[in-house]
């Protein structure tokens, strides 16, 4: 049995070595293990007791001597399962603390965190992130030239889940194909939108501002699908101010303010 395999399950090199040795020796007195392993007495006992705590070794008194025996190798599955559950818990804990750690990182180094996403699945990750953030979304979009698979997923899956989660979106839409249909669904899709003339404001990409992040997304049909997410509180604040200014101008342009 490869020692590296046992070490990958979380055993130390000495634990892996003694467990493999016991598999060959069977149930034996501690003295024989010390002799066969060529390790110091105190070290052997320390490692054996550690293996016992992990469920891989058991001990008993026989003729006034402590005997140790290996547990079945199937116990390694239990060890692997425990390690997997511990990693899952650690992952969940990390996800909950990651926003705080990222904010501290940003503030300490005073530079934005920039992440690039590519392809259909990459762009989906950005939209999934807006759901995880659970903050209002402020966006500018164009509906005329969306890659078909992207459009299908956005309209048939993402938007429904966003509306169900009651994550509100405020959107400036460039007029064109599907823009009227888009706006008519505002109420059911938890959104408020204003349409501006596409010939004057030909948006090429979608821009989403949410939480302390700004996403630039290119989902145009026939072009490379690519997105960039910038995480930085001040950049997001500046972009939100820019959006508010654009929103007020869009209301005037659309005749909502005379």
N, C-alpha and C positions, 0 to 999 in steps of 0.2 A: 504494500500500500504506500503510495507516494506521500511523503511527509508534507509536501506543499499542499496536497489536497486537504489534509487535516488542518493545516494552518489556515487555509482559506475559510474553514468553518469557524474560525475564531480561537483555535488552540495555539498556545505558544509552541515554540520548537521543542522544548523539553516535554511538554504535555503530549505532543504528537509522538515524540520518540518513545516515551514510556508506555503510552497506550498501544502502540504498534508492538512493542516488546512484550507486553502482557498478552496480546493476542497470540503470540507464539509460545509463551510460557504457560498460559492458563492460570489456575489458582495456585499461588505460591506464597511463601513467607516473604515478608519485607526484605529480609536479609539477602535472599536470592536475587531480588530485583536490584538491590544496591550493588551486589557483586556483578550482575550481568550488565547493568547500565554504566558502571564505572563512574557514577556520580557520587557526590558527597551524601552522607546519610540524611542530613537535614534537608538538603535539596530534594531528595527522592520523596521523603515524607510530605514536604510542602506541595510538590507536584501531584502526588497521589491523592491528597486530600482535596486539591483543586479539581482533579478529575472526578472525584466522588461527588462533589457539589454539582458538577455538570451532568451527572447521571451516567458517566461512562465507566466508572469503577465502583465496586462494592467491597466491603471489608468484613471480616469476622475474626473472632478469637478462636484459635484451635490449638490445644495443647500449650496454652500459655504463650502463644505467639500470634501476632497479627498477620493474617493472610489477606492478600488482595487478589481479586479476580476481575477480568474485564467483563463489562456488560456486552450484550449482543451489538454488532455493528449497526443494526437497525436503529439503535439509539442515536446514531449520528443524524438520522432524519429529524428526530425531535430537536436536536441541537440546531440543525439548519433552519427548522421552522421557527424556533425561538429567535434565532438571529435575524431571520427575515422579518418577523413581527417587530423586533426592536428597531430595525432599519426603517420600517414603514412608519413607526411612531416618531422616529427621529426626522423623517422626511416631512411628516405632518407638522411637527414642531417648527422645522426650518421654514416651511411655507408661511406659517403664521408670523414668524419673526422676520422673514425676509424683507417685507416693506420697511420695517423700522431700521434694519441693518443697512438696506440700500440708501435710505434717507440719510443715515449717519455718514455713509461713505460719500454720498454726494456733497453733503455739507462740509466734510472734512477736506476733501480734495478740490472742492469748488469746480467740478467739471461734470458735465452731463454723462449719463450712462446711455450709450447708443447701441441698439441691437438691430440687426438686419434679418429679415425673413424673406425667403424665396419660395416660389411655386404656390400652387393652390393650397397645400397643407400649411405652408408657412404663413400665408395670409389668414387662414382660419385661426391660427394661434393668436394673431393680433386681436381678432374679434372675440375670441374666447377670453382674452385678457380683460377686455372691457366688461365682460360679465363677472369675472372674478373681482374686479375693482369695485363694482357695485356703486359707481358714482355717475351722476348725469353726464351725458355725452353731448358735446358741442361740435358740429360737423359742417363741412361743405362737401357736396357730392355732385356727381354727374351720373345720370341714369341711362344715357344713350348708348354707350359703348362698353358695357360690362361683359367680361368673359362669361359665356353661357353657364359653365359649371359653377362659377363663382356666384352668378346671379341666382341660380337654382338653390344653392345652399343658403345664401343670405335671405332670400324671400321665403323659402320653405322651412328653414330650420332656425337660423340665428335670430332673426327678427321676432319670431314667435316666442323663443325662450327669453329674449330680452324683455318683451312686453309682459310675459308671465311673471318675470322677476321684478316688474315695475321699475325698470331702469329707464328713466326719461331721456329722450333725445330731442335736441333742438337743432334743426338742420336748415341750411341755406342750399337750395337746389338750383342748379343751372338748367334752364328749360331745354327741352328736347324730347326724344323718344322716351316714353314711359314716365316722364316727370309728372304729368297730370294724374296718372294712375297711382304713382307714389304718394302724392299729396292727399288724394282722396282716402287713403288708408291711415291717415295720421291718427285718428281716434283709436282705432282697433290696434294699432301698432305702437301705442304709447309714445307719440311723437308730435311735435309742433314744427311745421315747416313753412318756409317762405320761398317762393320761386322767383328767380331773377332771370332776365333775358340771357339766353345762352350765347347769342352773338356778341354781347358786350362783356359777358363774364364766362368765358369758355374754360371752366375748370378742367384740368387735365388729370388731376388726382383727387382722391378723397383725403380730407384732413380731419382727424378725430382728436378732440381734446378731452381728456378724462382723468380725473384725479391730478397727479403730478406728472402726467405723461402726455406726449403729443405724438400721434401716429400719422405718417404720410404713406398712403397706400395707392399703388398703381395696379388696377385690375382691368385695364383696357384690353378689349379683345384684340388679339394679334400681336400684343406686346409682351415682354417679359413681365411676369407677375412678381412684384417685389414690394416690400414694405419696410419702413424704417420707424422704429419707436425711440423717441428721445425721452428719457426720464430726468427731469430736473424741475424742482418747484418753481423757480423764477421764470424759466422758459415757458412752463405751462401757464403760469399766471399772466405773462406777457401775451401769449397766444390767445388766452381767454379774453383779455382786454381787447385785443384785435378783433376777436369774434364778436364781442358785444358791440363794438363800433360798426362792424360790417352788418350786424343784425339790425341796428337802428337805421342804417342807410338803406338796407333791403326793404324795411317796412315803408320807408318814404318812397322808394322806387316802385314798390308794388301798389302804392296808393292807400296803404293802411293808415298812414299819417298824412294829413293834408297841410 
